[in-house]
Amino acid sequence: MLSKRIIACLDVRDGQVVKGVNFEGLRSAGDPAELARRYNAEGIDELVILDITATIEARRALADTIRAVARELFIPLAVGGGIRTEADAEVAIDAGADKVSLNTAALSQPSLITALAERYGSQAVIVAIDAKADGERFAVYARSGQAAANRDAVEWAQEAERRGAGEILLTSIDRDGTKAGFDCPLTAAVSTAVSIPVIASGGAGGLGHFVEVFTAGRADAALAASIFHYAETSVCSLKEHLRAHGIAVRL
Amino acid sequence: MIALIDYKAGNLTSVKKALATIGADVLIPDGPEALREARGIIVPGVGHFGATRALDAAWTEAILERVGEGRPLLGICLGLHWLFEGSDEAPDLPGLGLLSGQCHRLGVRHGEVRLKPDTTYRGVSDAAQPDVRNVRLQADVRSLRFQANIEIKVPHVGWNTLSLQREAAILEGVADQSQVYFTHSYVAPLTSETVAVTEHGEPFTAVVQRANIAGVQFHPEKSGEVGLKILRNFVQLAG
């Protein structure tokens, strides 16, 4: 049976892992390679390096950080943040990334999804969607949650799939950094509307939140950052908790 | 020395890095003639079966020649599909044909329902006989072919279990129900040479081995210690 994946996100700025609350007020949490090693030993299923300030500061994800993390890891590694062109994706993939995550660039230039899927395969292309509740629907935001994209999250996820995306990384702006739990209605709405896997992100604060997002939220994978960074919860104890609740995991 | 075939289907970096980690000498041959030096050949690859077009007659001949001499061959993911006769993903393109059968898309089940004459069918739908509702039957119809979409996510992405079928050198030291990392939409059929099965909507070949020919559907280079063990087994076979 296919396991539900637990993915650790390394939000990186200037080669250091940082984690903000609602995308602001960042504080340092350490060396990316060192954290990656620890997560790997604990049984993390996958890693994401997100160059969180890249879009704003017009910088590319740092190839050196990717290389340092990828050097001794033999699990999937995705890289996002500021990937705007095929050349940006090439830099990340050549440095050791297995997948690239597109966000703002996919919204402004959806043909990039297809171009990368044709070049590297759909399995290498994640479309990241930052969404915020808007009445009964969910509105998409670009530029690290700063600009309304005037798109509906469910419709945009479906379009991304049609254009060649292999996975959706879905972040709730309302929940990000709050530790109030994943946005299950958002996740379920998107996950049931597409046939590609959906990674839920934003709001992980306790073990129960992961159970919720894999059941009510219909998520295929869940991503978290700070809950793991500060060793509040080990990956291993999280997976044991999930297994005890009848959820398939890799232990 | 292990030859890693670069036919521009995805990125070789990860496989190369994994092989280096386990101490294997790796060569990425410029052309088929460079395969003469190879003690083992790996055909990696992700993406579309159409990419195997780059493995032209010269490559095919050189690979078959080495395999004929008993050199081990390992196909990974798309490389596994290429070992078979072909794939529905690019029906006009033949595979290497070392293994018999055709690769097909996950989640699409083909079949046939036998119908009794002079019977009114209002709908046939259950798990074993997928949805053939709303079909208007002709008087002389005796059977109905169907194509049913199974409710699973495709591509199949993530860690899934290996159910070992029998002993095989490529899986030496790998425990039953070990988990490995998959990312694919098409699968190879089950054959008598299947040594490990994985399920996602349907059972399919996760590992196949016949003598010196082996293939894996998952990515050993992305499957942690279990994956490295399988690569070590292959390197050992290459001697």
Interface residues (C-beta under 8 A of the other chain):
Chain A: M1 L2 S3 K4 R5 N40 D45 A70 R71 E72 F74 I75 P76 I93 D94 G96 D98 Y120 G121 S122 Q123 A124 G166 E167 S195 I196 P197 D220 A221 R250
Chain B: A9 G10 N11 T13 S14 K17 A18 T21 V46 G47 H48 K153 V154 P155 H156 V157 G158 W159 N160 T161 Q179 Y181 T183 H184 S185 E199 H200 E221 K222 S223 G224 E225 G227 L228
